[in-house]
Amino acid sequence: MAGYEPKTRRFSRVEYEKLIELGFFQPGDPIELIGGELMVAEPQGAGHYTAIGKTAKALEAAFGPGWNVRTQGPIGLDEESEPEPDVAVVPGSLDDYGSAHPSRPVLMVEVAESSLAIDRRHKGSLYARAGLADYWVLNLVDRVLEVYREPVADSAAPFGWRYGRSEVLGADARVAPLAAPAASIPVARLLP
């Protein structure tokens, strides 16, 4: 008797958005499309939720007018990925995205506790593949900000790319987003 090989079903962004339109997912379902796979997002504790709000406020102040700071909103990254990062900064205003999700963020931030390894390696590789120059992981476990920059090809990475430069900043350090270099944000302002 021949053995059965289980297969997984991959989804495109178009198919994923059609499932949303059909009501397959309920509002608030913690689902993201990452590299063609549906992933369940990390549950939010009080610290996680607080860190998202604090980070969004700090980035709104740092970027100012002409930028939209989104919290847990979809980003149309590529044909097989529509992640919902905890915080993303995109050009323009909320009204600019009434008919389509933004696709070219200048900064994405993931707040991580239990998802730390996935946010570093898996999402980091996905974001590097998309050419995102500035990716931050707010590591609540160690109470540090991990800053990832300079995407480079790497066949060993999950999506064939990784970040060539990373820096770990403690609560007493400051950080400047690449797209707002004059800003200087205390890392402590991001932490719960």
Z-matrix of the N, CA and C atoms (Angstrom, degrees):
N
C 1 1.449
C 2 1.527 1 109.13
N 3 1.299 2 116.06 1 130.42
C 4 1.465 3 121.85 2 -179.33
C 5 1.520 4 110.10 3 -71.75
N 6 1.334 5 116.36 4 142.45
C 7 1.461 6 121.55 5 178.64
C 8 1.525 7 111.00 6 -78.89
N 9 1.291 8 115.79 7 150.86
C 10 1.466 9 121.56 8 178.87
C 11 1.521 10 109.11 9 -94.27
N 12 1.300 11 117.16 10 127.80
C 13 1.462 12 122.73 11 176.03
C 14 1.517 13 108.82 12 -96.39
N 15 1.315 14 119.16 13 111.64
C 16 1.468 15 119.02 14 177.55
C 17 1.525 16 110.50 15 -66.60
N 18 1.316 17 115.48 16 145.38
C 19 1.454 18 121.55 17 179.76
C 20 1.519 19 108.57 18 -126.06
N 21 1.292 20 115.28 19 151.52
C 22 1.461 21 119.90 20 175.02
C 23 1.520 22 108.52 21 -104.97
N 24 1.293 23 115.70 22 154.60
C 25 1.466 24 122.32 23 -179.95
C 26 1.511 25 108.52 24 -103.45
N 27 1.302 26 117.71 25 119.98
C 28 1.455 27 122.20 26 177.60
C 29 1.528 28 108.94 27 -93.68
N 30 1.322 29 116.09 28 150.11
C 31 1.455 30 122.07 29 -178.37
C 32 1.521 31 110.38 30 -119.44
N 33 1.321 32 115.54 31 146.43
C 34 1.461 33 120.29 32 170.54
C 35 1.529 34 107.47 33 -89.43
N 36 1.319 35 116.53 34 167.91
C 37 1.467 36 120.30 35 175.89
C 38 1.522 37 111.26 36 -62.40
N 39 1.320 38 117.02 37 -37.56
C 40 1.465 39 120.99 38 179.73
C 41 1.532 40 109.86 39 -62.37
N 42 1.329 41 116.73 40 -45.20
C 43 1.467 42 120.44 41 179.04
C 44 1.525 43 111.29 42 -64.85
N 45 1.320 44 116.28 43 -41.93
C 46 1.466 45 121.66 44 179.24
C 47 1.533 46 110.72 45 -60.70
N 48 1.326 47 116.88 46 -46.10
C 49 1.459 48 120.68 47 -179.73
C 50 1.538 49 111.27 48 -66.73
N 51 1.327 50 116.87 49 -31.23
C 52 1.469 51 120.11 50 176.15
C 53 1.536 52 109.76 51 -66.91
N 54 1.323 53 117.96 52 -40.35
C 55 1.469 54 121.30 53 176.65
C 56 1.527 55 110.65 54 -60.98
N 57 1.320 56 116.34 55 -38.13
C 58 1.469 57 120.50 56 177.73
C 59 1.527 58 109.75 57 -65.13
N 60 1.344 59 116.27 58 -47.53
C 61 1.470 60 120.63 59 179.09
C 62 1.520 61 112.34 60 -58.16
N 63 1.335 62 116.88 61 -37.29
C 64 1.463 63 121.57 62 -178.68
C 65 1.529 64 112.60 63 -76.89
N 66 1.326 65 117.13 64 -5.29
C 67 1.460 66 120.44 65 179.55
C 68 1.518 67 113.95 66 82.12
N 69 1.333 68 116.91 67 16.59
C 70 1.463 69 120.50 68 179.22
C 71 1.523 70 111.12 69 -61.26
N 72 1.337 71 116.11 70 -38.27
C 73 1.460 72 121.78 71 176.17
C 74 1.518 73 108.53 72 -103.22
N 75 1.301 74 116.59 73 143.49
C 76 1.459 75 122.11 74 178.74
C 77 1.524 76 109.20 75 -90.09
N 78 1.340 77 118.09 76 151.40
C 79 1.468 78 119.74 77 175.93
C 80 1.529 79 109.57 78 -55.11
N 81 1.304 80 114.19 79 133.89
C 82 1.459 81 119.23 80 179.68
C 83 1.515 82 114.58 81 89.79
N 84 1.345 83 118.31 82 -6.57
C 85 1.460 84 119.50 83 175.70
C 86 1.528 85 107.98 84 -60.88
N 87 1.326 86 117.02 85 130.11
C 88 1.470 87 119.89 86 -176.28
C 89 1.531 88 112.76 87 -82.80
N 90 1.321 89 116.93 88 63.59
C 91 1.465 90 122.63 89 -176.01
C 92 1.530 91 109.29 90 -116.52
N 93 1.343 92 115.55 91 139.22
C 94 1.459 93 121.58 92 174.22
C 95 1.524 94 107.98 93 -133.29
N 96 1.308 95 117.85 94 151.23
C 97 1.454 96 122.66 95 173.28
C 98 1.523 97 107.35 96 -97.54
N 99 1.324 98 115.74 97 114.26
C 100 1.458 99 121.91 98 -177.59
C 101 1.529 100 108.56 99 -125.77
N 102 1.309 101 116.81 100 110.68
C 103 1.458 102 120.68 101 178.46
C 104 1.515 103 113.21 102 58.19
N 105 1.338 104 117.06 103 35.64
C 106 1.446 105 121.30 104 178.26
C 107 1.524 106 114.94 105 86.56
N 108 1.313 107 116.88 106 -3.52
C 109 1.468 108 121.43 107 -179.55
C 110 1.517 109 110.37 108 -112.07
N 111 1.325 110 116.02 109 144.09
C 112 1.457 111 120.92 110 175.81
C 113 1.523 112 107.93 111 -84.66
N 114 1.321 113 115.43 112 123.85
C 115 1.462 114 120.43 113 -179.29
C 116 1.525 115 109.58 114 -119.21
N 117 1.321 116 115.40 115 142.41
C 118 1.455 117 121.53 116 175.87
C 119 1.522 118 107.59 117 -87.23
N 120 1.323 119 116.22 118 129.19
C 121 1.466 120 121.68 119 -178.12
C 122 1.529 121 110.42 120 -75.76
N 123 1.320 122 114.85 121 158.81
C 124 1.460 123 122.27 122 178.94
C 125 1.529 124 110.54 123 -63.52
N 126 1.339 125 117.59 124 133.90
C 127 1.467 126 119.08 125 174.69
C 128 1.527 127 110.04 126 -63.01
N 129 1.328 128 116.03 127 150.20
C 130 1.461 129 119.85 128 -176.74
C 131 1.522 130 112.02 129 -102.92
N 132 1.319 131 114.82 130 119.69
C 133 1.448 132 120.11 131 168.61
C 134 1.523 133 108.65 132 -86.63
N 135 1.314 134 115.90 133 179.10
C 136 1.470 135 120.74 134 -177.96
C 137 1.528 136 111.82 135 -60.30
N 138 1.332 137 117.23 136 -43.24
C 139 1.466 138 120.47 137 -179.61
C 140 1.512 139 112.29 138 -64.39
N 141 1.324 140 116.70 139 -40.96
C 142 1.463 141 122.26 140 179.34
C 143 1.528 142 110.19 141 -61.17
N 144 1.326 143 116.20 142 -49.05
C 145 1.463 144 121.13 143 -179.23
C 146 1.533 145 110.95 144 -63.59
N 147 1.317 146 116.85 145 -42.66
C 148 1.468 147 121.20 146 179.21
C 149 1.525 148 110.64 147 -62.40
N 150 1.329 149 116.91 148 -41.85
C 151 1.468 150 121.15 149 179.91
C 152 1.526 151 111.36 150 -63.20
N 153 1.325 152 117.45 151 -37.60
C 154 1.468 153 120.61 152 177.82
C 155 1.533 154 109.33 153 -61.58
N 156 1.325 155 116.61 154 -48.78
C 157 1.471 156 120.42 155 -179.32
C 158 1.513 157 112.83 156 -62.79
N 159 1.340 158 116.61 157 -43.17
C 160 1.463 159 119.87 158 -179.55
C 161 1.529 160 111.56 159 -66.11
N 162 1.319 161 116.38 160 -39.96
C 163 1.464 162 121.05 161 179.48
C 164 1.521 163 110.08 162 -65.24
N 165 1.324 164 117.33 163 -44.00
C 166 1.466 165 120.78 164 179.01
C 167 1.524 166 110.83 165 -60.46
N 168 1.327 167 117.79 166 -44.46
C 169 1.472 168 120.21 167 179.72
C 170 1.524 169 111.35 168 -63.82
N 171 1.321 170 116.83 169 -42.39
C 172 1.471 171 119.89 170 179.77
C 173 1.526 172 110.99 171 -63.96
N 174 1.325 173 117.20 172 -39.45
C 175 1.469 174 120.30 173 -179.75
C 176 1.524 175 111.72 174 -73.11
N 177 1.322 176 118.24 175 -34.65
C 178 1.471 177 120.23 176 175.12
C 179 1.522 178 110.30 177 -60.74
N 180 1.322 179 116.82 178 -42.50
C 181 1.468 180 120.61 179 178.43
C 182 1.526 181 111.10 180 -67.43
N 183 1.329 182 117.22 181 -38.85
C 184 1.462 183 121.33 182 -177.68
C 185 1.530 184 112.13 183 -70.10
N 186 1.325 185 117.85 184 -39.38
C 187 1.462 186 121.43 185 -175.71
C 188 1.522 187 113.12 186 -87.95
N 189 1.321 188 117.87 187 -39.29
C 190 1.455 189 121.11 188 178.67
C 191 1.520 190 113.45 189 73.17
N 192 1.347 191 116.52 190 -161.39
C 193 1.470 192 121.65 191 -177.26
C 194 1.522 193 111.70 192 -61.56
N 195 1.327 194 114.55 193 150.88
C 196 1.462 195 119.96 194 178.78
C 197 1.516 196 113.43 195 92.26
N 198 1.319 197 115.84 196 -0.54
C 199 1.462 198 121.06 197 -179.80
C 200 1.516 199 109.49 198 -131.07
N 201 1.316 200 115.52 199 146.34
C 202 1.455 201 122.30 200 178.56
C 203 1.525 202 108.00 201 -114.87
N 204 1.323 203 116.60 202 119.36
C 205 1.467 204 121.47 203 177.01
C 206 1.523 205 106.53 204 -98.31
N 207 1.326 206 115.81 205 114.57
C 208 1.464 207 122.54 206 -175.94
C 209 1.523 208 110.11 207 -104.21
N 210 1.311 209 116.42 208 139.50
C 211 1.456 210 119.95 209 173.21
C 212 1.523 211 109.10 210 -112.68
N 213 1.303 212 114.77 211 123.66
C 214 1.463 213 124.12 212 177.15
C 215 1.525 214 113.25 213 51.24
N 216 1.319 215 115.22 214 37.60
C 217 1.457 216 121.44 215 177.08
C 218 1.520 217 110.53 216 -102.07
N 219 1.327 218 117.33 217 148.82
C 220 1.461 219 120.75 218 -179.82
C 221 1.526 220 112.64 219 -64.54
N 222 1.321 221 114.20 220 143.17
C 223 1.459 222 123.08 221 174.42
C 224 1.523 223 106.59 222 -121.99
N 225 1.327 224 117.91 223 121.53
C 226 1.467 225 122.09 224 178.86
C 227 1.514 226 109.77 225 -78.87
N 228 1.313 227 116.46 226 76.78
C 229 1.460 228 121.90 227 -169.79
C 230 1.524 229 113.54 228 -68.18
N 231 1.328 230 117.08 229 -47.75
C 232 1.460 231 121.62 230 178.10
C 233 1.526 232 107.82 231 -159.40
N 234 1.322 233 117.77 232 -169.35
C 235 1.464 234 121.07 233 -174.13
C 236 1.521 235 114.14 234 -69.21
N 237 1.349 236 117.55 235 -16.17
C 238 1.457 237 119.07 236 -178.93
C 239 1.530 238 113.04 237 -126.52
N 240 1.325 239 117.05 238 15.29
C 241 1.464 240 119.59 239 -178.41
C 242 1.514 241 112.12 240 -142.68
N 243 1.322 242 114.92 241 128.73
C 244 1.452 243 122.18 242 174.24
C 245 1.535 244 107.50 243 -137.43
N 246 1.339 245 115.57 244 71.15
C 247 1.462 246 118.69 245 -179.17
C 248 1.521 247 111.59 246 -69.36
N 249 1.301 248 115.78 247 161.63
C 250 1.462 249 122.44 248 174.75
C 251 1.528 250 107.49 249 -123.60
N 252 1.336 251 116.52 250 77.92
C 253 1.464 252 119.78 251 -177.98
C 254 1.522 253 110.51 252 -61.84
N 255 1.313 254 115.26 253 154.96
C 256 1.462 255 119.06 254 -179.98
C 257 1.518 256 111.09 255 -58.61
N 258 1.335 257 116.89 256 -41.47
C 259 1.468 258 121.22 257 177.17
C 260 1.531 259 107.44 258 -143.30
N 261 1.324 260 116.02 259 137.61
C 262 1.468 261 121.27 260 175.78
C 263 1.521 262 108.18 261 -139.81
N 264 1.324 263 115.58 262 145.65
C 265 1.465 264 121.40 263 175.99
C 266 1.524 265 107.09 264 -114.45
N 267 1.345 266 114.87 265 124.31
C 268 1.460 267 121.46 266 -179.20
C 269 1.528 268 108.57 267 -127.75
N 270 1.328 269 117.68 268 153.08
C 271 1.464 270 119.31 269 178.13
C 272 1.521 271 111.23 270 -69.79
N 273 1.329 272 115.78 271 152.88
C 274 1.454 273 121.45 272 175.01
C 275 1.515 274 113.77 273 93.38
N 276 1.337 275 114.37 274 -157.95
C 277 1.462 276 121.15 275 -178.03
C 278 1.517 277 109.40 276 -121.79
N 279 1.305 278 115.82 277 172.71
C 280 1.461 279 121.69 278 178.33
C 281 1.519 280 110.81 279 -57.24
N 282 1.330 281 117.58 280 -38.35
C 283 1.469 282 122.03 281 -179.51
C 284 1.532 283 113.02 282 -62.64
N 285 1.318 284 117.39 283 -24.05
C 286 1.463 285 120.77 284 179.76
C 287 1.524 286 112.85 285 -68.37
N 288 1.334 287 116.78 286 -14.51
C 289 1.461 288 120.52 287 -174.44
C 290 1.522 289 112.39 288 -118.69
N 291 1.317 290 116.52 289 31.78
C 292 1.459 291 121.14 290 179.28
C 293 1.521 292 113.89 291 -72.64
N 294 1.321 293 117.93 292 -23.20
C 295 1.460 294 119.90 293 -177.70
C 296 1.522 295 114.03 294 -115.27
N 297 1.327 296 117.90 295 -9.97
C 298 1.467 297 121.35 296 178.14
C 299 1.527 298 109.17 297 -157.75
N 300 1.317 299 114.67 298 146.90
C 301 1.461 300 119.22 299 177.41
C 302 1.529 301 109.78 300 -68.63
N 303 1.330 302 117.59 301 149.74
C 304 1.466 303 119.09 302 175.67
C 305 1.524 304 110.41 303 -62.52
N 306 1.317 305 115.64 304 151.83
C 307 1.463 306 119.67 305 -178.52
C 308 1.524 307 113.29 306 -125.31
N 309 1.314 308 117.99 307 -9.68
C 310 1.464 309 120.64 308 -176.93
C 311 1.523 310 111.62 309 -127.86
N 312 1.323 311 117.71 310 72.00
C 313 1.465 312 119.06 311 176.88
C 314 1.527 313 110.49 312 -69.73
N 315 1.321 314 116.20 313 154.88
C 316 1.465 315 120.05 314 175.37
C 317 1.526 316 110.83 315 -99.37
N 318 1.333 317 116.50 316 -15.06
C 319 1.461 318 121.19 317 178.61
C 320 1.519 319 108.07 318 -155.54
N 321 1.329 320 116.05 319 136.20
C 322 1.466 321 120.15 320 171.49
C 323 1.521 322 107.00 321 -129.66
N 324 1.343 323 113.95 322 142.35
C 325 1.460 324 121.15 323 -178.74
C 326 1.521 325 108.31 324 -128.21
N 327 1.312 326 116.13 325 129.25
C 328 1.461 327 122.06 326 171.51
C 329 1.522 328 107.51 327 -110.46
N 330 1.323 329 116.28 328 130.51
C 331 1.463 330 122.12 329 174.21
C 332 1.518 331 105.57 330 -93.31
N 333 1.333 332 117.41 331 126.07
C 334 1.455 333 120.10 332 -169.53
C 335 1.521 334 113.86 333 -129.21
N 336 1.315 335 113.46 334 134.36
C 337 1.467 336 122.57 335 166.94
C 338 1.525 337 105.96 336 -126.28
N 339 1.322 338 117.69 337 -88.24
C 340 1.466 339 120.75 338 -179.89
C 341 1.530 340 112.01 339 -70.30
N 342 1.320 341 118.34 340 -21.23
C 343 1.468 342 121.90 341 -178.32
C 344 1.528 343 112.89 342 -91.34
N 345 1.301 344 118.68 343 11.52
C 346 1.465 345 122.29 344 -172.63
C 347 1.533 346 112.82 345 -53.94
N 348 1.327 347 118.19 346 -49.11
C 349 1.470 348 120.59 347 -178.02
C 350 1.526 349 110.94 348 -64.93
N 351 1.327 350 117.85 349 -40.26
C 352 1.467 351 121.54 350 178.93
C 353 1.523 352 110.41 351 -66.50
N 354 1.335 353 117.38 352 -42.80
C 355 1.460 354 120.46 353 -179.34
C 356 1.523 355 111.40 354 -65.28
N 357 1.315 356 117.06 355 -37.56
C 358 1.474 357 119.70 356 179.58
C 359 1.525 358 111.29 357 -69.57
N 360 1.314 359 116.54 358 -56.70
C 361 1.459 360 120.34 359 -169.95
C 362 1.530 361 113.42 360 -88.33
N 363 1.311 362 117.12 361 -54.47
C 364 1.464 363 121.28 362 -172.90
C 365 1.537 364 111.24 363 -71.97
N 366 1.330 365 116.29 364 -58.51
C 367 1.468 366 118.85 365 179.94
C 368 1.519 367 110.73 366 -68.01
N 369 1.326 368 117.32 367 -36.36
C 370 1.461 369 120.06 368 176.82
C 371 1.521 370 111.63 369 -58.00
N 372 1.330 371 117.16 370 -42.59
C 373 1.465 372 120.86 371 178.43
C 374 1.524 373 111.15 372 -66.31
N 375 1.330 374 116.38 373 -41.21
C 376 1.466 375 120.84 374 178.48
C 377 1.523 376 110.99 375 -62.07
N 378 1.339 377 116.83 376 -46.39
C 379 1.459 378 121.08 377 -178.29
C 380 1.528 379 110.97 378 -68.16
N 381 1.335 380 117.46 379 -36.12
C 382 1.465 381 120.47 380 176.81
C 383 1.530 382 110.15 381 -65.34
N 384 1.344 383 116.96 382 -41.46
C 385 1.469 384 120.97 383 178.22
C 386 1.530 385 111.03 384 -59.84
N 387 1.330 386 116.52 385 -35.34
C 388 1.465 387 121.24 386 179.74
C 389 1.528 388 112.36 387 -77.15
N 390 1.327 389 117.36 388 -4.99
C 391 1.459 390 121.08 389 178.62
C 392 1.517 391 114.56 390 82.92
N 393 1.335 392 117.37 391 14.80
C 394 1.464 393 120.96 392 178.04
C 395 1.530 394 108.34 393 -67.06
N 396 1.319 395 116.19 394 116.67
C 397 1.462 396 121.23 395 -173.52
C 398 1.525 397 113.72 396 -78.21
N 399 1.328 398 118.05 397 -20.59
C 400 1.463 399 121.80 398 -172.71
C 401 1.530 400 109.05 399 -135.88
N 402 1.335 401 116.78 400 109.94
C 403 1.460 402 122.95 401 -178.90
C 404 1.527 403 108.61 402 -130.77
N 405 1.330 404 114.91 403 127.94
C 406 1.468 405 119.95 404 -179.74
C 407 1.518 406 110.59 405 -118.64
N 408 1.327 407 115.11 406 141.72
C 409 1.462 408 121.70 407 170.58
C 410 1.523 409 106.49 408 -117.26
N 411 1.333 410 115.82 409 114.90
C 412 1.464 411 120.46 410 175.92
C 413 1.523 412 106.01 411 -85.75
N 414 1.309 413 115.43 412 100.43
C 415 1.460 414 124.52 413 -173.80
C 416 1.530 415 108.73 414 -84.61
N 417 1.332 416 116.39 415 101.33
C 418 1.465 417 120.44 416 -178.44
C 419 1.520 418 112.07 417 -77.47
N 420 1.328 419 117.44 418 -19.37
C 421 1.463 420 121.14 419 178.76
C 422 1.526 421 109.89 420 -65.21
N 423 1.334 422 116.30 421 -49.95
C 424 1.470 423 121.86 422 -177.83
C 425 1.522 424 112.93 423 -99.75
N 426 1.343 425 116.47 424 -1.25
C 427 1.465 426 122.67 425 179.89
C 428 1.527 427 112.11 426 56.28
N 429 1.354 428 114.19 427 51.35
C 430 1.463 429 121.98 428 178.59
C 431 1.524 430 108.78 429 -137.18
N 432 1.326 431 115.58 430 163.80
C 433 1.456 432 122.32 431 172.81
C 434 1.522 433 107.87 432 -108.44
N 435 1.323 434 115.76 433 124.22
C 436 1.459 435 121.37 434 176.52
C 437 1.528 436 107.30 435 -99.51
N 438 1.317 437 116.92 436 122.25
C 439 1.462 438 122.35 437 -177.11
C 440 1.529 439 107.97 438 -109.91
N 441 1.343 440 115.44 439 123.73
C 442 1.460 441 121.95 440 -178.53
C 443 1.519 442 109.04 441 -116.50
N 444 1.357 443 114.76 442 131.68
C 445 1.466 444 120.83 443 -178.37
C 446 1.521 445 110.35 444 -145.93
N 447 1.310 446 115.80 445 168.06
C 448 1.466 447 124.69 446 177.18
C 449 1.527 448 112.78 447 63.70
N 450 1.338 449 117.48 448 76.48
C 451 1.461 450 120.76 449 176.98
C 452 1.530 451 111.74 450 -61.03
N 453 1.335 452 115.58 451 136.96
C 454 1.467 453 122.01 452 177.62
C 455 1.523 454 109.02 453 -137.86
N 456 1.331 455 116.10 454 148.19
C 457 1.461 456 120.85 455 176.82
C 458 1.523 457 109.59 456 -68.20
N 459 1.342 458 115.97 457 139.83
C 460 1.462 459 122.23 458 178.07
C 461 1.526 460 107.52 459 -155.79
N 462 1.313 461 116.48 460 105.83
C 463 1.465 462 120.49 461 -175.78
C 464 1.527 463 112.83 462 -62.08
N 465 1.324 464 118.63 463 -19.23
C 466 1.459 465 121.77 464 179.80
C 467 1.534 466 112.51 465 -82.96
N 468 1.322 467 117.88 466 -13.30
C 469 1.465 468 121.46 467 -179.48
C 470 1.531 469 109.42 468 -77.97
N 471 1.342 470 117.90 469 153.08
C 472 1.475 471 120.39 470 -176.31
C 473 1.527 472 115.02 471 -52.78
N 474 1.319 473 118.57 472 -37.99
C 475 1.463 474 121.68 473 -179.63
C 476 1.530 475 111.84 474 -114.92
N 477 1.346 476 116.75 475 20.81
C 478 1.457 477 121.44 476 175.54
C 479 1.511 478 115.42 477 79.37
N 480 1.331 479 117.27 478 5.02
C 481 1.459 480 122.67 479 179.12
C 482 1.517 481 109.53 480 -141.15
N 483 1.319 482 116.08 481 157.32
C 484 1.464 483 123.16 482 173.90
C 485 1.522 484 107.46 483 -151.64
N 486 1.308 485 115.90 484 176.75
C 487 1.465 486 120.11 485 176.38
C 488 1.518 487 109.38 486 -93.25
N 489 1.335 488 115.38 487 133.84
C 490 1.458 489 121.41 488 -178.14
C 491 1.511 490 113.56 489 -81.66
N 492 1.334 491 116.55 490 -17.93
C 493 1.464 492 119.67 491 -178.48
C 494 1.515 493 108.66 492 -134.37
N 495 1.325 494 115.21 493 133.98
C 496 1.463 495 119.97 494 174.98
C 497 1.520 496 108.73 495 -138.99
N 498 1.320 497 113.88 496 153.01
C 499 1.466 498 120.87 497 -178.83
C 500 1.523 499 107.19 498 -144.42
N 501 1.324 500 115.99 499 137.82
C 502 1.461 501 121.57 500 177.59
C 503 1.527 502 107.73 501 -108.39
N 504 1.344 503 115.37 502 121.63
C 505 1.457 504 121.32 503 -176.75
C 506 1.527 505 110.06 504 -112.95
N 507 1.319 506 116.21 505 127.79
C 508 1.456 507 121.48 506 177.77
C 509 1.519 508 111.80 507 -77.17
N 510 1.319 509 115.59 508 173.31
C 511 1.464 510 121.65 509 -176.92
C 512 1.523 511 112.55 510 -59.94
N 513 1.319 512 117.81 511 -24.75
C 514 1.470 513 121.24 512 -178.31
C 515 1.539 514 112.99 513 -87.65
N 516 1.330 515 117.32 514 -2.22
C 517 1.470 516 121.40 515 -178.49
C 518 1.532 517 110.77 516 -90.04
N 519 1.318 518 114.87 517 174.16
C 520 1.463 519 122.79 518 176.87
C 521 1.529 520 107.41 519 -126.48
N 522 1.342 521 115.70 520 155.16
C 523 1.457 522 120.97 521 -179.72
C 524 1.526 523 109.31 522 -136.77
N 525 1.327 524 115.63 523 145.80
C 526 1.469 525 121.76 524 176.26
C 527 1.521 526 107.96 525 -121.97
N 528 1.332 527 118.02 526 124.07
C 529 1.465 528 120.06 527 175.61
C 530 1.533 529 110.16 528 -63.29
N 531 1.317 530 117.42 529 146.52
C 532 1.462 531 120.61 530 179.00
C 533 1.526 532 111.31 531 -59.86
N 534 1.329 533 118.10 532 -37.10
C 535 1.465 534 121.69 533 -177.29
C 536 1.528 535 113.11 534 -83.31
N 537 1.339 536 116.88 535 -4.48
C 538 1.475 537 121.90 536 176.12
C 539 1.529 538 107.47 537 -141.09
N 540 1.341 539 116.34 538 65.58
C 541 1.465 540 120.70 539 -171.74
C 542 1.524 541 114.67 540 -63.99
N 543 1.310 542 118.55 541 -21.51
C 544 1.464 543 120.31 542 179.38
C 545 1.529 544 111.98 543 -78.30
N 546 1.312 545 116.60 544 -14.89
C 547 1.472 546 120.36 545 179.63
C 548 1.526 547 109.49 546 -76.24
N 549 1.303 548 115.66 547 148.97
C 550 1.457 549 121.58 548 176.13
C 551 1.521 550 107.15 549 -138.24
N 552 1.324 551 115.64 550 103.45
C 553 1.463 552 121.81 551 -173.97
C 554 1.520 553 109.84 552 -102.17
N 555 1.329 554 117.69 553 123.66
C 556 1.470 555 119.06 554 173.84
C 557 1.534 556 109.75 555 -67.74
N 558 1.318 557 116.93 556 128.92
C 559 1.464 558 121.23 557 179.29
C 560 1.536 559 109.93 558 -57.87
N 561 1.307 560 117.44 559 -35.65
C 562 1.469 561 121.49 560 179.19
C 563 1.530 562 112.00 561 -56.77
N 564 1.339 563 117.68 562 -29.21
C 565 1.480 564 121.05 563 179.09
C 566 1.514 565 112.84 564 -69.01
N 567 1.339 566 117.21 565 -17.91
C 568 1.461 567 121.03 566 -178.92
C 569 1.520 568 112.16 567 -90.85
N 570 1.314 569 116.81 568 -25.14
C 571 1.465 570 121.68 569 -173.43
C 572 1.526 571 112.65 570 -83.00
N 573 1.341 572 117.14 571 145.14
C 574 1.470 573 120.46 572 177.36
C 575 1.521 574 111.19 573 -71.42
